[in-house]
């Protein structure tokens, strides 16, 4: 297909992406997976269980002969600055299109014949508001409209493209079907966002998903933060978080309205040999905050907006709202941090299992910083499907 075809296909791919159907052989880890058909018309939360991979939330396919429109329109709402929204491909996956966000700004990456293009532009979309997006193909150009205004135009032309639109188009939502190494500009695929009211190339093909259980719902209204529903936690490996100096140690800052019905473990540090060495738990019933270091516990009143933990070589300092509340002598936890222990938010891991636990947190953490840098839960080594990394219900 010519540059028009290429654009159309890229657009189709991308556009119809929200209709996407997961293209797999139905086998993973030696276990048969059951594909379920789901509706793509209502709100769809792009978060899914298969973290750590680029595999889509869901996908679909259709014969190109069925395509009667090269324009798709849908609404997107997110507070997440980066992630995959939709994908599409033709020519058995050789020609593909990816629509994503980077720093909140729309990005299109397109591969067709001898062309590989990455383009970014338009307004920031991660403001938590619903935005109406339109993707269309006009001649040699793929055009993105945001809220009725032209926001990004990508031109494509190649002497190697063909004009005949034959074969199938595959569409995907919340991930990609091409090897991520082929991307011009790699990004973090996880997306905490919702799409709704999609008209995807006027196709009626159903979506398929291999997700276990129900898909995540979309909140009616959202505000910035990470929401823990009380069903799971998020885990980091501390060896991936450097210590700048032993004099300054490790600083962990957590912002939250602790008096607003927080219940469960906010933070936990676990060493495989020693078990839990530090935990912070909120109890909404007693209105208490319990800090446990080893076998010693200290109780504070709930009501803080900022919790700060400073881990030094021989002690741990705890501050509430920037006022030092307690300094406790401890073994050299910095050595354990460097070696690599588990840092969990939203629960206390079980012994011998970093990904499952108890005392799961129910509540919203507005912001987490380690060493003064914002923590993106999408980059965790594990994050339970129930954890919304960038949005809390308003």
Buried (B, 14 or more C-beta within 10 A) or exposed (E): BBBBBBBBBBBBBBBBBBBBBBBBEEEEEEEEBEBBEBEBEEBBBBBBBBBEEBBBBBBBBBEBEEBEBBBBBBBBBBBBBBBBBBBBBBBEBEBBBBBBBBEBBBBBBBBBBEBEBBBBEBBEBBEBEBBEBBBBBBEBBBBBBBBEEEBBBBEBBBEEBEEEBEEBBBBBBBBBBBEBEBBEEEBBBBBBBBBBEBBBBEBEBBBBBBBEEEBBEBBEEBBBBBBBBBBBBBBBBBEEBEBEEEEEBBBBBBBBBBBEEBBBBBBBBBBEEEEBBBBBBBBBEEEEBBBBBBEEEEEBEBEBBBBBBBBBEEBBBBBBEEEEBBEBEBEEBBEBBBEBBBBBBBBBBEEEEBBBBEBBBBBBBBBBBBBEEEBBBBEBBBBBBBBBBBBBEE
